[in-house]
Every structure is written in C-alpha cells, then in structure tokens.
C-alpha cells in the first residue's frame, strides 16, 4: 500500500549516545511501519538516509539529538518538508513505565497494527495546525467503519504545552 506513511527513526549529533534508549522506544512506538532494525554508524550522513528513503517509500524522518543542556526531536517530511523541531522537556522510557507497573501488559500482537493518535491542546494558530497535520500524517488514517476494535491496542498521546 503506497498510502501508508513509513518512517526512519535516527539519532544524530555528537552526543547522540544520550538518546540511544529513547530512539529504540520511539522506533517501537512507530511500529509496524518503521525500520525497526535500522543500523546507524557515525559515518552515516543524513544524505545517506535521504537517498534510500525514496526507493523504500519512507515518508518521514524522526531525528533525535542531544546537547549538554537538552534533547531535541525533529520530524521531517520527505522529500521536501516541512521540518518541525521540538525541545524535549521530560520523557519516560518504556522500561521505566514497565518497572512502575504491577502487572505490565505487552502482548506481542499489539505492535502489528498502528496506534491510535490522540492530539491534545493544539489550537488554531498556523504553527499548531502544521504540527497537527504532521502528527496525523505520521500514522495511517483509520477507517472508523471498517476497523476491528481488537487491533486498537495502543495509543499515542501528543500534548501541546
């Protein structure tokens, strides 16, 4: 299906080791339409990923980076944008969430279908509309009349603060 958005989740920058686990968690969230086992090396340039994105049908890049002060997420639509940059204030890793739960639930078949997208506090300002459209287009659209409720086992909540 050519209409399904696909993504690469990559880390960039000199301090990219600070976002290793976060990168793996984001790849897991983006399943099943992402390159789960994407191999990166220090010598890879963004141009390398852009060149293989076209033939593989990749529509979005999610790029994680870190500085001494903060962590950042860039969401880029290929081939010609737009690119949104977000500063990450707080996050919790999946292993930390599982450790806090008494009975963590992680069925294997939950990641065979895309998650439901819930957007909160996005207003009518032009930059907020652009962010809304970008987050909606990261995941395939759901046909409410045809969807099987048994496939809806995950949700992605994006809160504009």
Residue frames relative to the residue before (quaternion, step in Angstrom):
aa qw qx qy qz dx dy dz
X 1.0000 0.0000 0.0000 0.0000 0.00 0.00 0.00
X 0.3226 -0.7870 0.5022 0.1560 3.55 -0.62 1.14
X 0.6557 0.5387 -0.3194 0.4218 3.59 1.16 -0.38
X 0.5477 0.6039 -0.4060 0.4128 3.60 1.23 -0.03
X 0.3764 -0.7292 0.5176 0.2422 3.61 -0.73 1.00
X 0.1144 -0.7755 0.6192 0.0456 3.54 -1.00 0.89
X 0.1593 -0.8238 0.5422 0.0451 3.55 -1.09 0.66
X 0.2539 -0.6725 0.6661 0.1991 3.46 -1.46 0.36
X 0.1229 -0.7488 0.6454 0.0877 3.58 -0.98 0.84
X 0.0728 0.8135 -0.5659 0.1124 3.55 -0.49 1.23
X 0.2907 -0.7196 0.5962 0.2056 3.53 -1.30 0.37
X 0.0974 -0.7972 0.5957 0.0079 3.53 -1.05 0.83
X 0.6694 0.5424 -0.3691 0.3485 3.53 -1.29 0.26
X 0.6705 -0.5293 0.3644 0.3708 3.50 -1.36 0.31
X 0.7575 0.3272 -0.1862 0.5334 3.59 1.09 -0.63
X 0.2212 0.8318 -0.4875 0.1467 3.58 1.13 0.60
X 0.5479 0.6141 -0.4127 0.3903 3.62 1.16 -0.37
X 0.5844 0.5879 -0.3716 0.4181 3.61 1.19 -0.37
X 0.7480 0.3557 -0.2098 0.5195 3.60 1.21 -0.37
X 0.2625 0.7984 -0.5074 0.1903 3.61 1.18 0.42
X 0.7219 0.4326 -0.2557 0.4757 3.59 0.71 -1.05
X 0.6254 0.5323 -0.3378 0.4598 3.57 1.04 -0.75
X 0.6216 0.5387 -0.3339 0.4604 3.59 1.03 -0.76
X 0.6623 0.4968 -0.3065 0.4696 3.59 0.91 -0.87
X 0.6538 0.5100 -0.3141 0.4623 3.60 0.99 -0.81
X 0.6531 0.4989 -0.3184 0.4725 3.60 0.97 -0.81
X 0.6148 0.5302 -0.3494 0.4678 3.61 1.02 -0.70
X 0.6480 0.5195 -0.3110 0.4621 3.56 1.01 -0.84
X 0.6404 0.5197 -0.3174 0.4680 3.60 1.01 -0.79
X 0.7110 0.4780 -0.2564 0.4475 3.58 0.97 -0.86
X 0.4431 0.6915 -0.4662 0.3287 3.61 1.22 -0.12
X 0.6322 -0.1005 -0.7601 -0.1116 1.67 -2.26 1.08
X 0.6419 0.5608 -0.3205 0.4132 3.62 1.23 -0.11
X 0.5709 0.5327 -0.4270 0.4560 3.55 0.77 1.07
X 0.5307 -0.5891 0.4910 0.3608 3.54 -1.29 0.30
X 0.2426 -0.8325 0.4848 0.1142 3.56 0.07 1.34
X 0.7907 0.2794 -0.1311 0.5287 3.59 0.95 -0.85
X 0.1721 0.8135 -0.5335 0.1549 3.56 1.06 0.75
X 0.2378 -0.7766 0.5712 0.1186 3.57 -0.78 1.07
X 0.0864 -0.7894 0.6076 0.0149 3.53 -0.84 1.05
X 0.0654 -0.7650 0.6362 0.0759 3.52 -1.24 0.47
X 0.6681 -0.5089 0.3596 0.4067 3.56 -1.25 0.34
X 0.6726 0.5127 -0.3002 0.4412 3.58 1.13 -0.60
X 0.5183 0.6319 -0.4278 0.3861 3.62 1.22 -0.25
X 0.1976 -0.7412 0.6315 0.1131 3.52 -1.04 0.87
X 0.6444 -0.5136 0.3871 0.4138 3.57 -1.21 0.37
X 0.5833 0.5948 -0.3526 0.4262 3.57 1.13 -0.67
X 0.6088 0.5573 -0.3471 0.4454 3.61 1.06 -0.72
X 0.6839 0.4744 -0.2826 0.4768 3.57 0.94 -0.90
X 0.6287 0.5377 -0.3339 0.4518 3.59 1.04 -0.77
X 0.6519 0.5329 -0.3212 0.4335 3.60 0.97 -0.82
X 0.7341 0.3932 -0.2502 0.4938 3.62 0.95 -0.73
X 0.5119 0.6699 -0.4134 0.3439 3.60 1.23 -0.31
X 0.6498 0.5512 -0.3198 0.4144 3.59 0.91 -0.88
X 0.7207 0.4353 -0.2698 0.4673 3.60 0.66 -1.00
X 0.6996 0.4569 -0.2729 0.4768 3.61 1.11 -0.61
X 0.4762 -0.6985 0.4232 0.3261 3.59 1.25 -0.11
X 0.3376 0.7459 -0.5048 0.2735 3.60 1.16 0.56
X 0.2059 -0.8165 0.5334 0.0796 3.57 -0.75 1.08
X 0.8040 0.1702 -0.0790 0.5642 3.62 1.15 -0.48
X 0.1980 -0.7098 0.6590 0.1508 3.51 -1.31 0.58
X 0.0966 -0.7289 0.6724 0.0852 3.54 -1.10 0.76
X 0.0708 -0.8293 0.5530 -0.0374 3.52 -0.39 1.31
X 0.1304 -0.7907 0.5962 0.0486 3.57 -0.72 1.11
X 0.0491 0.7898 -0.6091 0.0540 3.55 -0.98 0.86
X 0.1840 -0.7803 0.5902 0.0941 3.54 -1.27 0.37
X 0.1494 -0.7232 0.6640 0.1173 3.49 -1.30 0.57
X 0.7125 -0.4147 0.3118 0.4724 3.57 -1.24 -0.12
X 0.7417 0.4390 -0.2174 0.4581 3.56 1.08 -0.73
X 0.8366 -0.0039 0.0730 0.5429 3.59 0.92 -0.78
X 0.3772 -0.6721 0.5813 0.2609 3.51 -1.42 0.04
X 0.1618 -0.8010 0.5744 0.0478 3.56 -1.10 0.75
X 0.1646 -0.7420 0.6415 0.1044 3.54 -1.29 0.58
X 0.0886 -0.7626 0.6389 0.0485 3.54 -0.94 0.94
X 0.1203 -0.7571 0.6386 0.0675 3.55 -0.98 0.88
X 0.0345 -0.8195 0.5700 -0.0480 3.54 -0.54 1.23
X 0.2895 -0.7210 0.6046 0.1755 3.54 -1.00 0.89
X 0.2410 -0.7695 0.5734 0.1452 3.56 -0.87 0.93
X 0.6351 -0.1479 -0.7517 -0.0984 1.63 -2.17 1.16
X 0.8062 0.3287 -0.1516 0.4680 3.65 1.07 -0.45
X 0.7297 -0.4846 0.2577 0.4079 3.58 0.91 0.81
X 0.5282 0.0563 -0.7951 -0.2926 1.55 -2.47 -0.27
X 0.3236 -0.7033 0.5924 0.2229 3.54 -1.38 0.17
X 0.1366 -0.7834 0.6042 0.0512 3.55 -0.83 1.05
X 0.1507 -0.7853 0.5964 0.0703 3.58 -0.97 0.88
X 0.0570 -0.7947 0.6043 -0.0109 3.55 -0.88 1.01
X 0.3244 -0.6924 0.6069 0.2168 3.54 -1.12 0.74
X 0.3104 -0.7496 0.5584 0.1728 3.57 -0.86 0.99
X 0.2411 -0.7898 0.5504 0.1233 3.58 -0.53 1.18
X 0.7876 -0.0717 0.0926 0.6049 3.57 0.86 -1.02
X 0.0754 0.7710 -0.6320 0.0208 3.54 -1.21 0.52
X 0.2164 -0.7425 0.6175 0.1436 3.53 -1.29 0.40
X 0.4063 -0.7190 0.5116 0.2369 3.57 -0.85 0.95
X 0.6365 -0.5519 0.3829 0.3790 3.56 -1.20 0.54
X 0.6472 0.5215 -0.3343 0.4443 3.59 0.97 -0.74
X 0.6329 0.5217 -0.3285 0.4683 3.59 1.12 -0.65
X 0.6309 0.5152 -0.3261 0.4797 3.59 1.05 -0.75
X 0.6661 0.5010 -0.3014 0.4632 3.59 0.91 -0.90
X 0.6521 0.5175 -0.3153 0.4556 3.59 1.02 -0.75
X 0.6742 0.4981 -0.2929 0.4599 3.59 1.11 -0.63
X 0.6405 0.5313 -0.3261 0.4484 3.60 1.20 -0.42
X 0.4999 -0.6453 0.4880 0.3092 3.53 -1.10 0.69
X 0.7845 0.0593 -0.0098 0.6172 3.59 0.95 -0.93
X 0.1495 -0.8177 0.5474 0.0974 3.62 0.14 1.19
X 0.2094 -0.7811 0.5820 0.0849 3.55 -0.92 0.99
X 0.1803 0.7752 -0.5860 0.1524 3.57 -0.66 1.08
X 0.0454 -0.8219 0.5677 0.0139 3.62 0.35 1.17
X 0.5661 -0.6366 0.4107 0.3250 3.56 -0.99 0.84
X 0.7022 0.4808 -0.2856 0.4408 3.60 0.98 -0.75
X 0.4677 0.6847 -0.4443 0.3391 3.63 1.24 -0.07
X 0.7331 0.4198 -0.2316 0.4824 3.59 1.09 -0.64
X 0.4890 0.6522 -0.4350 0.3824 3.57 1.24 0.36
X 0.7435 0.2647 -0.1817 0.5866 3.59 1.27 -0.25
X 0.5689 -0.6185 0.4107 0.3538 3.61 -1.09 0.61
X 0.5344 -0.6406 0.4445 0.3263 3.58 -1.15 0.51
X 0.5184 -0.5629 0.5262 0.3707 3.52 -1.37 0.19
X 0.2793 -0.7622 0.5620 0.1589 3.59 -0.99 0.80
X 0.0582 -0.7761 0.6280 -0.0005 3.56 -0.83 1.08
X 0.1041 -0.7957 0.5964 0.0184 3.56 -0.67 1.17
X 0.0736 -0.8202 0.5672 -0.0128 3.58 -0.76 1.05
X 0.8579 0.1440 -0.1402 0.4728 3.58 -1.12 0.85
X 0.4239 0.6552 -0.5132 0.3574 3.60 1.03 0.63
X 0.2578 -0.8089 0.5174 0.1078 3.57 -0.66 1.15
X 0.6716 -0.5105 0.3810 0.3784 3.52 -1.32 -0.45
X 0.4017 0.6984 -0.4940 0.3268 3.59 1.22 0.18
X 0.6316 -0.5761 0.3492 0.3838 3.62 -1.02 0.69
X 0.6812 0.4730 -0.3146 0.4617 3.62 0.88 -0.81
X 0.6428 0.5076 -0.3309 0.4687 3.62 1.09 -0.58
X 0.6146 0.5299 -0.3414 0.4742 3.59 1.09 -0.67
X 0.6386 0.5221 -0.3176 0.4676 3.57 1.02 -0.84
X 0.6516 0.5022 -0.3102 0.4764 3.59 0.96 -0.85
X 0.6304 0.5372 -0.3305 0.4525 3.60 0.98 -0.82
X 0.6786 0.4846 -0.2898 0.4698 3.57 0.84 -0.98
X 0.6465 0.5287 -0.3219 0.4459 3.59 0.96 -0.85
X 0.6880 0.4658 -0.2953 0.4718 3.60 0.84 -0.90
X 0.6306 0.5231 -0.3399 0.4617 3.60 1.02 -0.70
X 0.7196 0.4572 -0.2502 0.4589 3.58 0.99 -0.82
X 0.5011 0.6384 -0.4348 0.3901 3.60 1.24 -0.03
X 0.7678 0.2711 -0.1227 0.5674 3.56 1.18 -0.66
X 0.5732 -0.5972 0.4178 0.3743 3.60 -1.10 0.54
X 0.5361 -0.6114 0.4775 0.3329 3.55 -1.18 0.66
X 0.3050 -0.7455 0.5678 0.1699 3.55 -1.14 0.68
X 0.2886 -0.7256 0.5993 0.1762 3.55 -0.89 0.97
X 0.3733 -0.7768 0.4641 0.2046 3.57 -0.30 1.29
X 0.6645 0.5220 -0.3072 0.4377 3.59 1.03 -0.72
X 0.7771 0.3660 -0.1776 0.4802 3.60 1.07 -0.70
X 0.5402 0.6541 -0.4096 0.3356 3.60 1.16 -0.37
X 0.3380 -0.7005 0.5903 0.2161 3.55 -1.11 0.76
X 0.4697 -0.7078 0.4503 0.2750 3.57 -0.71 1.04
X 0.5937 0.5824 -0.3698 0.4142 3.60 1.12 -0.51
X 0.6520 0.5007 -0.3234 0.4686 3.61 1.19 -0.41
X 0.6276 0.5242 -0.3334 0.4692 3.62 1.24 -0.30
X 0.1846 0.8170 -0.5176 0.1743 3.57 0.16 1.30
X 0.7581 0.2891 -0.1797 0.5562 3.58 1.26 -0.17
X 0.1046 -0.7675 0.6272 0.0811 3.53 -1.29 0.41
X 0.2147 -0.7278 0.6353 0.1433 3.54 -1.20 0.67
X 0.1334 -0.7891 0.5980 0.0433 3.56 -0.66 1.15
X 0.0412 -0.7694 0.6375 -0.0013 3.55 -0.79 1.07
X 0.0870 -0.8122 0.5768 -0.0105 3.55 -0.60 1.22
X 0.2680 -0.7520 0.5825 0.1529 3.58 -0.75 1.07
X 0.0356 -0.8228 0.5667 -0.0249 3.56 -0.58 1.15
